[in-house]
Amino acid sequence: MHPGGEGKTVKKTLTILRHEFRQTIRTRSFILLTMALPLLLVLGYSIYQGVQQRSQPGTEEVEIGYVDHTGEFDDYTSQSDILLVPYPDEDKARDALLAEDIEEYFVIPTDYISSGAITRYTTETEVEVPSRTINAMAAFLRSNMLSEQVSSEVLERTQHPLSLFSFKLDESGEISPAQKEVAAFLVPIAFAFIFYFALVFSAGSLLQSVTEEKENRVIEIILSSVSPRQLLAGKVLGLGAAGLLQIAVWLLTVRVFSQVASANIPAFSGVSISWGLLGWGVLYFSLGYLLFAALYAGVGAVSSNAREAQSWSAIVIMPAVLPMVLSSLIVTNTEGAVSRALTFFPITAPTLAMMRLANETVPGWELALSLTVMVAAVVLTMWAAAKIFRAYLLMYGKRPGLKEIFRYVTVS
């Protein structure tokens, strides 16, 4: 190599890297997509908090009237934040409702014990009867009917019959760390979508860049000053750095949200996104991106235009989407044959491994085998992509067939 030639090669590669990185992070699509997840989580949490505040009963006591034609219901008129006010007849109760002294009233008929029928009157238009009203009325009726038949302790227990504690046992019969079932299902699904979109968007940007420059013949001008290898390395590393920035923002957002949600949303209690899990995420994303980037670089090199590139890229996309298609099966059976097989398949390994790591401890040998297979796949595809990139980048017209590409890669 000519003295200083290696330094010039690195310098040109770094120049392309910086250009691709800066150009990518300044695009509107990159900014919107990167900020979409944080904004959606903030919006979702705000909506949840708003709904919770509206659904919580106010501190002011609400008065509900009732007319008892049986003469048996005169105790336990205070139920949580609802005060039940007795009226001698329906006319008095109706007048009180129209005068807004009470919010509503209900009538207990003389045959209530046999029929269970209750008639309720209100001036509000409702889709359904508020649950707190139903609960208050039910507690009032039940308490009065049982008060002379059971002790006060039993009566109190009928109001709150159970406090349920549920535990999950691991394979050895020991109690696993508590985690709500909703969260145990949603967290792996969330990781699957995050990794799928991050990988496809980052590698897809490389495909779009190559095909646009080739279609516009800008690539001919670029290759007059840099080699195909320098161009490929600069694009892969530059767009990879942008993708790594994007996935870092998303993973940190998920970690912060998990801490806030676990403390304020019951369904997410027990959820914990550790720094170790984020570290695995960065590692698997880096390997997954290099694999997808190499595949997409080869696709871009052999395609004459964007339409051809899209048809070729479907070959990569179809297996990559399998974790989302089979998400229900994978989450409910993470130790099954399908989950393990896809963990060892390079295209699905990043998404599958993160889905499993998000919800359990994956055996060390499985992670080691998964990473080994991915590294081998990355090395092989990068080697093949470099040869394809050099041979077909300036080729226009007839698209080479798979047999021709395979023959060139293996023979030359």
MARZAVEX-60333 format. One record per residue (C-alpha): residue in one letter; x, z, y. Coordinates in steps of 0.2 Angstrom, whole numbers, padded with zeros to 4 digits, always signed. Example, Ala and Ser with C-alpha at 12.3 -4.5 7.8 and 13.67 -1.06 7.14 Angstrom:
<nodes>
a+0062+0039-0022/s+0068+0036-0005/
</nodes>
This chain:
<nodes>
m+0000+0000+0000/h+0006-0004+0017/p+0013+0011+0027/g-0001+0019+0036/g-0014+0008+0027/e-0022+0023+0019/g-0024+0032+0035/k-0032+0017+0043/t-0044+0016+0028/v-0049+0034+0030/k-0051+0032+0049/k-0062+0016+0047/t-0073+0026+0034/l-0075+0041+0046/t-0079+0029+0060/i-0093+0022+0049/l-0098+0039+0043/r-0100+0045+0061/h-0110+0030+0066/e-0122+0031+0052/f-0125+0050+0054/r-0128+0049+0073/q-0139+0034+0071/t-0149+0042+0058/i-0152+0059+0065/r-0158+0051+0082/t-0171+0040+0074/r-0189+0046+0077/s-0193+0045+0058/f-0179+0057+0054/i-0184+0070+0067/l-0202+0069+0063/l-0199+0071+0044/t-0186+0085+0046/m-0198+0095+0058/a-0214+0091+0048/l-0211+0105+0035/p-0207+0119+0047/l-0222+0113+0058/l-0234+0112+0043/l-0229+0129+0037/v-0231+0137+0054/l-0248+0128+0056/g-0254+0134+0039/y-0249+0152+0042/s-0257+0152+0059/i-0273+0145+0052/y-0273+0158+0038/q-0270+0172+0050/g-0284+0166+0061/v-0296+0165+0046/q-0291+0182+0041/q-0294+0190+0058/r-0311+0181+0059/s-0316+0187+0042/q-0311+0205+0044/p-0325+0216+0050/g-0324+0222+0068/t-0321+0240+0072/e-0339+0242+0080/e-0352+0248+0069/v-0366+0236+0065/e-0384+0242+0063/i-0395+0234+0050/g-0413+0239+0049/y-0423+0242+0033/v-0441+0246+0028/d-0443+0256+0012/h-0460+0254+0004/t-0455+0264-0011/g-0450+0280-0002/e-0434+0282-0013/f-0420+0275-0002/d-0416+0287+0012/d-0398+0292+0009/y-0381+0284+0010/t-0386+0274+0025/s-0368+0273+0031/q-0358+0259+0022/s-0341+0255+0029/d-0344+0248+0046/i-0363+0245+0043/l-0376+0258+0048/l-0393+0256+0039/v-0407+0261+0051/p-0424+0265+0042/y-0441+0259+0050/p-0458+0265+0045/d-0465+0247+0044/e-0461+0229+0046/d-0468+0227+0063/k-0457+0240+0070/a-0442+0232+0062/r-0446+0215+0068/d-0448+0222+0086/a-0431+0230+0085/l-0423+0214+0078/l-0431+0203+0093/a-0425+0216+0105/e-0408+0215+0098/d-0407+0233+0093/i-0402+0228+0076/e-0394+0212+0069/e-0406+0210+0054/y-0417+0220+0043/f-0423+0219+0025/v-0438+0225+0016/i-0438+0235-0001/p-0455+0232-0009/t-0465+0244-0020/d-0461+0235-0036/y-0442+0234-0032/i-0437+0244-0048/s-0445+0231-0059/s-0443+0215-0049/g-0426+0218-0039/a-0433+0208-0025/i-0427+0211-0008/t-0433+0201+0008/r-0421+0199+0022/y-0424+0194+0040/t-0412+0188+0054/t-0412+0177+0070/e-0396+0169+0065/t-0394+0152+0057/e-0383+0154+0042/v-0376+0144+0028/e-0376+0159+0017/v-0378+0178+0018/p-0362+0186+0024/s-0353+0195+0009/r-0351+0211+0019/t-0370+0212+0021/i-0373+0209+0003/n-0360+0222-0002/a-0367+0235+0010/m-0385+0232+0004/a-0380+0233-0014/a-0370+0249-0012/f-0384+0257-0002/l-0397+0253-0016/r-0385+0258-0030/s-0380+0274-0023/n-0398+0280-0020/m-0404+0275-0037/l-0389+0284-0046/s-0387+0299-0035/e-0398+0310-0045/q-0392+0304-0062/v-0373+0305-0061/s-0360+0316-0052/s-0353+0311-0035/e-0336+0306-0043/v-0345+0294-0055/l-0355+0287-0040/e-0340+0284-0030/r-0332+0275-0045/t-0347+0263-0046/q-0343+0258-0029/h-0325+0254-0034/p-0325+0251-0053/l-0306+0246-0055/s-0289+0244-0047/l-0281+0231-0057/f-0263+0230-0061/s-0257+0215-0071/f-0240+0212-0078/k-0231+0198-0087/l-0220+0201-0102/d-0204+0191-0105/e-0199+0185-0123/s-0191+0202-0127/g-0207+0211-0122/e-0200+0218-0106/i-0210+0218-0090/s-0204+0203-0079/p-0203+0205-0060/a-0220+0204-0053/q-0225+0187-0045/k-0242+0181-0042/e-0249+0167-0052/v-0253+0156-0037/a-0235+0158-0030/a-0228+0155-0048/f-0237+0138-0048/l-0235+0133-0030/v-0216+0137-0027/p-0210+0125-0041/i-0222+0112-0035/a-0216+0114-0017/f-0197+0112-0023/a-0202+0096-0032/f-0210+0088-0017/i-0196+0094-0005/f-0182+0087-0017/y-0191+0071-0021/f-0194+0066-0002/a-0177+0072+0003/l-0168+0061-0010/v-0179+0046-0008/f-0179+0046+0011/s-0160+0049+0012/a-0156+0036-0001/g-0169+0024+0005/s-0161+0024+0023/l-0146+0018+0014/l-0155+0004+0006/q-0164-0001+0022/s-0148-0001+0032/v-0139-0012+0019/t-0154-0025+0017/e-0157-0026+0036/e-0138-0029+0040/k-0138-0042+0026/e-0154-0051+0030/n-0148-0052+0049/r-0131-0057+0043/v-0124-0043+0053/i-0115-0038+0037/e-0103-0053+0039/i-0097-0047+0056/i-0094-0029+0049/l-0085-0035+0034/s-0073-0045+0046/s-0065-0028+0051/v-0068-0016+0036/s-0068-0018+0017/p-0084-0017+0006/r-0077-0001-0001/q-0074+0007+0016/l-0092+0001+0022/l-0100+0008+0006/a-0091+0025+0007/g-0095+0027+0026/k-0113+0023+0024/v-0115+0034+0008/l-0106+0049+0016/g-0114+0047+0034/l-0132+0046+0027/g-0128+0059+0015/a-0123+0071+0029/a-0139+0067+0038/g-0149+0071+0021/l-0139+0087+0019/l-0144+0092+0036/q-0162+0088+0033/i-0163+0098+0016/a-0154+0113+0024/v-0167+0114+0037/w-0181+0113+0024/l-0173+0125+0012/l-0170+0138+0026/t-0188+0135+0032/v-0194+0139+0014/r-0184+0155+0013/v-0190+0161+0030/f-0208+0157+0026/s-0207+0165+0009/q-0201+0182+0017/v-0215+0181+0030/a-0228+0175+0017/s-0224+0188+0004/a-0227+0202+0016/n-0243+0195+0024/i-0251+0184+0011/p-0257+0193-0005/a-0255+0177-0016/f-0237+0176-0011/s-0232+0194-0014/g-0217+0196-0025/v-0210+0178-0020/s-0192+0178-0016/i-0181+0163-0012/s-0163+0169-0014/w-0147+0162-0006/g-0142+0158-0024/l-0157+0147-0026/l-0153+0138-0010/g-0135+0136-0016/w-0141+0128-0031/g-0152+0117-0020/v-0138+0111-0010/l-0128+0107-0026/y-0141+0097-0034/f-0146+0088-0019/s-0128+0082-0016/l-0127+0076-0034/g-0144+0068-0033/y-0141+0060-0017/l-0125+0052-0023/l-0133+0045-0038/f-0148+0038-0029/a-0137+0031-0015/a-0126+0022-0028/l-0141+0015-0036/y-0149+0010-0019/a-0132+0002-0013/g-0132-0009-0028/v-0150-0014-0026/g-0146-0018-0007/a-0131-0028-0012/v-0140-0040-0024/s-0156-0041-0013/s-0157-0055-0001/n-0171-0047+0010/a-0181-0030+0011/r-0195-0037+0000/e-0183-0040-0015/a-0175-0023-0012/q-0192-0014-0013/s-0196-0022-0030/w-0179-0017-0037/s-0180+0000-0030/a-0196+0003-0040/i-0185+0004-0055/v-0177+0020-0048/i-0193+0027-0040/m-0204+0026-0056/p-0194+0039-0066/a-0190+0049-0051/v-0208+0053-0048/l-0211+0060-0066/p-0208+0078-0061/m-0223+0077-0049/v-0234+0068-0061/l-0230+0081-0075/s-0229+0096-0063/s-0244+0105-0071/l-0236+0103-0089/i-0219+0108-0082/v-0224+0123-0073/t-0234+0131-0087/n-0221+0127-0100/t-0204+0127-0092/e-0195+0130-0108/g-0204+0115-0117/a-0196+0100-0124/v-0202+0089-0109/s-0195+0101-0096/r-0178+0102-0104/a-0176+0084-0108/l-0180+0079-0090/t-0167+0092-0084/f-0154+0082-0093/f-0160+0065-0087/p-0149+0061-0071/i-0163+0054-0060/t-0175+0068-0063/a-0162+0082-0065/p-0161+0088-0047/t-0180+0090-0045/l-0183+0097-0063/a-0169+0110-0062/m-0175+0116-0045/m-0193+0118-0051/r-0187+0128-0066/l-0174+0138-0055/a-0188+0142-0043/n-0198+0151-0056/e-0186+0158-0069/t-0168+0160-0075/v-0162+0144-0083/p-0149+0147-0097/g-0132+0144-0091/w-0128+0131-0104/e-0143+0120-0099/l-0137+0121-0081/a-0119+0117-0086/l-0125+0102-0097/s-0137+0096-0083/l-0123+0096-0070/t-0110+0088-0082/v-0122+0074-0085/m-0126+0072-0067/v-0107+0071-0062/a-0104+0058-0076/a-0119+0048-0070/v-0113+0049-0052/v-0095+0043-0056/l-0102+0029-0067/t-0115+0023-0054/m-0103+0024-0040/w-0090+0014-0049/a-0103+0001-0054/a-0110+0001-0036/a-0093-0002-0028/k-0090-0018-0039/i-0108-0024-0036/f-0106-0021-0017/r-0090-0030-0017/a-0096-0045-0027/y-0114-0048-0020/l-0114-0041-0003/l-0111-0058+0005/m-0121-0068-0008/y-0137-0076-0002/g-0151-0087-0010/k-0154-0085-0029/r-0155-0067-0034/p-0143-0062-0049/g-0151-0057-0065/l-0148-0041-0074/k-0138-0049-0087/e-0127-0057-0074/i-0124-0041-0065/f-0121-0031-0081/r-0108-0045-0086/y-0099-0044-0070/v-0098-0025-0070/t-0092-0023-0087/v-0080-0038-0088/s-0072-0040-0071/
</nodes>
